[in-house]
Amino acid sequence: MKNKRGFASDNNAGVHPDILNAIIGANKGHTIAYGDDEYTRRAVKIIKNLLGDDIDVYFVFIGTAANVLGLTAVTRSYNSIICAESSHMHQDECGAPENYSGCKLLSVPTENGKLYLDGIKHHMYGIDFEHHSQPKVLSVTQATEMGTVYSKEEMDEIAGFAHDNGMIVHMDGARIANAAITMNSGLREITRDVGVDVLSFGGTKNGMMYGEAIVFFRKDLAPDFKYIRKQGMQLASKMRFIAAQFEAYLSNDLWMKNASHANEMAQLLAAEVENIPEVKITQNVEANGVFAIIPKESIPVLQEKFFFYVWNEETSEVRWMTSYDTTPEDIARFVQLLKKTLRQKKDT
Ligand SMILES: Cc1ncc(COP(=O)(O)O)c(C=O)c1O
């Protein structure tokens, strides 16, 4: 069966050829296992050049592990973690953050995927009261699960509040590259410079095969993290293959090229559908996702030819994600089918 293309997830795209070549390039002879190798040293150095020398960087296999282990490292089980209701860690990690860290997740309802101060403050009670879990982390996702992007000012406000209250700021950066492109900023400017303490630095959604990095911007936060990673089953023996991917990803502007393209494709898709009367775009298109309400009956017809997920069954809201390999032709074919389907519906 021919693989269906579509807009289900940026994870549905394959591996960028430069990344695959880097894996092949690293597949030479023997190296010391578990990260004590030249590839890992080089990749860590590149990340330090981007984000600052005084940081700790650890590679893991998947994004859920980056979130869960990063959070576990900076909390005790009596702590709580404040996050958006729509966040991946709250919706899509099968309770792993709670299971591993023991912490309570306190979710904030949100219209656009972002945490905001009033929602956070709602959970700020029972401080120093032993019957109540103690809020310790604010976790934001950048770009958010709803395709929006926190501005620097929004981040400053949230991070300022967290730090004033003795809390730590965690950023789920599964799509940090897309956010950096949108903000026309470097990775450092939108992470540590706006108060992020722990970053889940994603690569898989933007062309890598697998592999994420956990970055601690304060070395005192997790001096014993190597044990937490090993206990968390994320210490790769053949670490060089994650490291080689990061090296290629962060060289020759690959991460920027891929994310720019994905973002441009989302803009193109939004521009193509926004004037269709039956389509209502529901979120600002700020990264590589388009959220829209479309007539319910058209969804299965479209899904026969293109993968995508329904975000909200009740409102018939769908999520269309673009990726580094989405083409203008993919979008043209999809929009053509969408228009045809809506026309046929009118005629019946
Ligand atoms: C916002 C966000 N964070 C983290 C992840 C990491 O997921 P995984 O554990 O599948 O790599 C995802 C993947 O969908 C995501 O969308």
The ligand as a Gaussian input file, in Angstrom:
#p B3LYP/6-31G(d) Opt

LIG

0 1
 C        4.538000      19.044000      22.696000
 C        5.138000      17.674000      22.685000
 N        6.015000      17.341000      23.635000
 C        6.631000      16.169000      23.640000
 C        6.372000      15.232000      22.664000
 C        7.195000      13.984000      22.724000
 O        6.678000      12.857000      22.344000
 P        7.429000      11.469000      22.176000
 O        7.600000      10.906000      23.535000
 O        6.446000      10.724000      21.363000
 O        8.741000      11.669000      21.496000
 C        5.422000      15.504000      21.671000
 C        5.078000      14.509000      20.629000
 O        4.023000      14.463000      20.081000
 C        4.793000      16.774000      21.682000
 O        3.895000      17.121000      20.747000

